[in-house]
Each structure stands twice: as structure tokens, then as C-alpha cells.
Amino acid sequence: MTDDLAARIAALMPRAKADLAELVAITSVADPRQYPAEECKKAADWVVAAFTEAGLSNVRLEPTPDGSLAVLGERAAPAGAPTVLLYCHYDVQPPLDDAAWTSPPFELTERDGRWYGRGAADCKGNIVMHLTALRALGDDIPVGLKFVSEGSEEQGTGGLEAFVPDHVDDLRADALLICDTGNAEVGVPTATTTLRGMATVVVTVSTLAGNVHSGMFGGPGPDALAALIRMLDSLRAEDGGTRIDGLDCDGTWDGVQYDENQFRKDAGVLDGVRLTGSGTIADRLWAKPAVTVLGIDCPPVVGSAAAVPATARARISLRVPPGIDAKAAREALAAHLKKAAPWGAQVQVEDESLGSPFRASTGGKAYAALNRAAKDVYGKELSFLGQGGSIPLCNVLAATYPEAEIVLMGVEEPRCLIHAPNESVDPSEIEHMAHVEALFLRYYGADRS
């Protein structure tokens, strides 16, 4: 039975590639300032059609409070069988620097055994994984299914988080497969058990009524950009690790570790460049807060004038590990920035987004079924890792469905370079994780104890 399922999934891989090519070609960045809003609607319609064809019923679009569209669907459970929720998102990150891409970001391109394109892994690769698993099973699905595909996850606007409390029955299930993570590396089956939360702010520094000539006023004239640079630098210790007043930045990770050389390779760290922070790589990724300057508004090099900047602005992300309250971390970040401002510069800190950290419970039937499926496909026990990224929806789901098991899995292993130029997916991960998902549905449905 398992071998037959593997053969069916292998035969479906050309279709999986064709589907992924169609999806990647849709520029579904959920920010109308960058790409037309019609592209997200186009992606949502594609998902509706695909999952209807794959056997779900009542597949439909539902507006969420942030103005995006979620795709919902279902399949009735056999008598006495549990129900499984399948999650993914169809929106993607912007490509960032088009010139940094080796191939066009919105054109699926095969190179060195991998499929490249924005969203190829995060998270359109997981959409295709779901479809492949469902197509391989056909009508032989021994569980009920709920399905949801989110349309604004990458923007962090909380559309689905706000949707869930008013639509509890639409997503109610015994096991929730949140397919927006992936394996520790290709060929190593992995479930993510912790997620860092997130606090994002925008800080604006003002020192002058307007820009002034640097020859006439430079020196005593307070430079807003220089003030901002000092403030941002104060967020890091000498070794580059995050240091924020009032925030515990010394956590440790006691689970599976992450080899430093492998991390350097996965992250593309240049020769001779030292890693930042202290402790193990796992400590720094999964147990300590991490601050990142996402962007700065200031005069560009080309076209800049000989003037002292009057204002400067930065967007700052703080990743928050389990055990630290995200709201308290955001307040500590804002207080630190204001205290660090030099020369009496005026500082305004605007809250942009907030998400709490998450920790999964792994002792239930869903994890047992997943481990069995992983062993059948990969020949290895399931590994448990942390994840540096944030999925605020997990906390909402945990609060709304406290008896449900939440499993984070998917195709997004480190070489995928999600959120960066040249994002890619290993097609073997789509194939094998689709097989894991299909077997999981069988094994979980068969366990009626």
C-alpha cells in the first residue's frame, strides 16, 4: 500500500511542477503599493479551482478583517473519524532586489536539481504538496478535512488571526497541519515545535525643522541620520548579539543543535565574516531575541545633496523566543530606542505588528502518526527543531482549539532561502513530504483508540 502510494505521488510530480509554475507566475504580494491587488485575487481563485478539483467541497473565498481573502474548503469525516485542518498561504514576499536573482523571480526555473522562483517554497511549494497528497489518495481519505489558505500572511496584518474567533466551526479540527515550515535539511524529516514571536516598529528621528546646508550648518547642526545610526547600534553588544534594556537576551536551547559550518553554508555567510552573538547557533536562532534593521529611510547615495538630514526613519524587527511576552518585548524595544537617542533628538516609535511566540505539545496521536509516516518515507525518526520565524496564527489556533494538536511541517528547508533573492525548493522535498502527509492522513484516521 505504501509503495503504491509512493508510485502514484512520483507520477504526479510533473503535474506538481506545472502547478507550481502557474502559481509562481502570479505576483501575489499582498501589498497594493508594490503589486496590483488583482494578483492576490488571481492566486486565490487558482487555489479555489485546484482544491475543488482535488476533492474538497464548498471551496470558497472568505474576506478577512484586513481586507485580504482566505480560501476555505472541507471534506466530511467518515463516521467516528477525526478531522484534520490543512493550512498554507498563497501570498508571497516581494522579490526585493530583482538584479540579485539569477533567474526571473516570478518564473519557475529549474537549475542544479532545484526549482527557483519567489514562493517556490514559501508557501506555494506547500500548496502543491497538499494537492499532490490529496490527488494521490483520491477518495481513500479516512479523515475529515478542513482547508484554509491565507492571503496576507507575509505582510503580518493578522487577517486570518482576526477571522478565526468569529468562524470557529469553519476551522475546527482535531489536528492542525500548519504547512509553512520545513525539514532541518533535505532528507531529514522534521517538525517545528517552537516559533519566535515578532514585534515590528518604525522609529522616526527628528532634529531640525528641515534639511540645512552641510557647509553652513554642519558641525553644530544635529544630524538626524547620525542620531538614528547611534540608536540602532545601541541595540547590539560588541559581539553583535542583541542587547536591549529590560529584555532577557541570554536564553539557551536544549534540543537538537544546528552545526555552525552548516549554518554558515545555509545562510551564505561570506568567507572571513564572523557570526554575531554568543552561545550555540540553536541558542541564537531559537532561544534568544534577535533584532534586525529591515529598512532605513534616508537620502540615497545617488541624488543626495550636501545637507544635514533633518529626519531619518527605520523599520525594526524584533524576534521573540518562547518564554518572553511579545508585547513586553516591544515596549522594551521602544523604551530602549528613546533612551538611546543622542543630543535630545525627538523620537517617535510606531507599532507596526505583533505576534506571540509559540511552543507545541508533541505527545499526542497526531505526532505519533506523523513519526510513523516520516519513518516509512525517509527511514528516519522525526526530528524536532525550533524555528526563528514567526507564525502568529499558531497562538490564535492554540487558544481557540485547546484540545487540538498543532503540527508545523512543510517543504521549506534552509537551502530554500525563503524571503531572500533566489528562493528555491528541492522537488524531492515536495514529493517526499506529500508522501508523508498522505500517510499521516491514513495513519491518523486509522487510530480510533
ABEGO torsion letter per residue (X at the ends): XAAAAAAAAAAAAAAAAAAAAAAAABBBBBBAAABBAAAAAAAAAAAAAAAAAAGBBGBBBBBBAAGBBBBBBBBBBBBGBBBBBBBBBABBBBAEBAAABABBAABBBBBGGBBBEBGAAOAAAAAAAAAAAAAAAEABBABBBBBBBBAAAAAGAGAAAAAAAAAAAAABBABBBBBABBBABBGBBBBBABBBBBBBBBBBBBABABBBBAAAABGABBBAAAAAAAAAAAABBAAGBBBBBGBBAABBBABBBBBAAAAAAAAGBBBGBBBBEBEBAAAAAAABBBBBBABBBBBBABGBBBBBBABBBBBBBBBBBBGBBAAAAAAAAAAAAAAABBGGBBBBBBBABBBBBBBBBAABAAAAAAAAAAAAAAGBBBBBBBBABBBAAAAAAAAABAABBBBBBEABBAAAGBGBBGBBBBAAAAAAAAAAAAAAAAAAAABAX
